[in-house]
Amino acid sequence: MFLPVKKNPVYFRKSLSLYYNLTTCIMSIHEINPSNTDKGNKKVLDKLIVFNELVNELNKKEIPFLLEKVINEEILSLNFFIDSDKELMQKLGKVQYRIVTLVEKELQLVPKNYHRNRWMAFGMGAFGIPFGIAFGFALGNLAFLGIGIPIGLAIGIAVGSAKDKKVQQEGKQLNVVLKN
C-alpha cells in the first residue's frame, strides 16, 4: 500500500498510525480450515467446532492488531498441519491453550468455567491433601488421607465459581465452554 510521505515526520507518523488503525478495523481472526482432517473422526470435528466457537467469540471482542496477528499465525500453523488426526488433536489442544492464556494475560478475557477448572485442581492439591494429612494424624490412621481430597475439591470449585461469577459480571467472559 502506498502511503503519502511528506517531509514532515509528524505527518508520516500520523498517516502510519491511521494505516494501522484501518488494518485493525479490517483484520479479523481466521477460522481453522478442516480440509486436512478425516471427516469421519467425531472427536476431531468436535474439537474443531469448539475451537471455531472460541475464534468467533474472540472476533466479537476488540482485540489489538498485534494480538490478532499472533493468533492468526497460530491458526495458520494449524491449517498447514498435515499429520494424523491424533497428532492434529494434540496440536489443536496446544494452540488452543496458548491462545487462551495469551488472551487472558493481555485482555483478561476467559472462557466459561475457566477459573472453576483451574481452582478445582489447585484446591485438591493445596487444601485437600493437607486436610487429609491432618485428619489422618488426628485419627491416628493415614488411611483417612483420602477424606481431604473431596474437601479440597469442594473448596476449589467454590472459589473458582466465585471468580467466574465476578468475571462474568465484569463482562470479561467469553461465551464458550472449552472441553479437554
C-alpha positions, -999 to 999 in steps of 0.1 A, spaced: 0 0 0 13 34 -9 14 59 19 18 96 11 51 107 26 58 144 32 89 158 46 72 164 79 79 134 101 48 141 123 26 138 92 42 104 84 36 91 119 0 102 118 -5 86 84 12 54 95 -10 52 127 -40 58 105 -29 29 83 -26 6 114 -60 18 127 -75 9 94 -59 -26 93 -71 -32 129 -106 -25 119 -104 -47 88 -85 -76 101 -102 -104 120 -91 -138 134 -93 -166 109 -111 -199 114 -95 -233 110 -98 -249 76 -107 -285 84 -99 -298 50 -69 -318 62 -89 -339 87 -107 -372 83 -144 -363 80 -154 -395 100 -135 -387 132 -160 -372 155 -135 -363 182 -115 -341 159 -146 -325 144 -160 -317 179 -126 -302 189 -126 -281 157 -161 -269 164 -152 -258 199 -120 -241 186 -140 -222 159 -165 -211 186 -136 -197 205 -124 -178 174 -159 -165 168 -162 -152 203 -128 -135 200 -139 -119 168 -168 -103 187 -143 -85 210 -120 -56 203 -86 -72 200 -54 -53 193 -38 -57 159 -6 -74 172 -26 -99 193 -47 -108 163 -16 -113 142 -1 -137 168 -34 -157 170 -37 -158 132 -2 -171 129 -10 -199 154 -41 -208 134 -22 -207 101 2 -233 116 -28 -255 122 -42 -250 87 -9 -263 72 -6 -292 96 -5 -325 76 -3 -354 101 -26 -379 116 -58 -369 134 -43 -379 168 -14 -355 163 -38 -328 149 -58 -331 181 -27 -327 203 -15 -297 182 -50 -282 183 -51 -285 221 -17 -269 225 -27 -240 202 -60 -235 220 -42 -234 253 -17 -209 240 -44 -186 226 -65 -188 258 -35 -180 281 -24 -152 257 -59 -136 257 -61 -140 294 -28 -123 300 -33 -95 275 -71 -87 277 -82 -106 309 -108 -124 288 -115 -160 299 -139 -188 287 -167 -201 308 -157 -222 338 -120 -213 333 -114 -204 370 -135 -232 383 -114 -258 364 -82 -242 375 -91 -239 411 -106 -274 413 -71 -289 408 -55 -263 430 -80 -270 458 -73 -307 457 -36 -302 459 -32 -272 482 -62 -278 505 -73 -314 502 -40 -332 508 -31 -311 539 -66 -316 553 -63 -353 547 -30 -355 564 -44 -335 594 -74 -360 596 -50 -389 593 -28 -378 621 -57 -366 643 -75 -400 640 -42 -420 641 -47 -437 608 -33 -422 575 -60 -442 556 -81 -411 561 -58 -391 538 -84 -396 511 -111 -377 530 -93 -344 525 -93 -346 487 -130 -341 482 -129 -313 508 -102 -296 488 -122 -302 456 -152 -285 471 -132 -255 483 -115 -252 448 -148 -254 430 -164 -228 453 -135 -203 449 -133 -209 412 -170 -205 406 -169 -172 426 -141 -159 404 -160 -170 373 -191 -151 385 -171 -120 391 -155 -122 357 -190 -126 341 -203 -96 359 -173 -75 346 -182 -86 311 -148 -103 306 -161 -138 299 -162 -154 265 -194 -173 258 -177 -206 250 -170 -237 271 -137 -254 264 -135 -291 265 -103 -311 270 
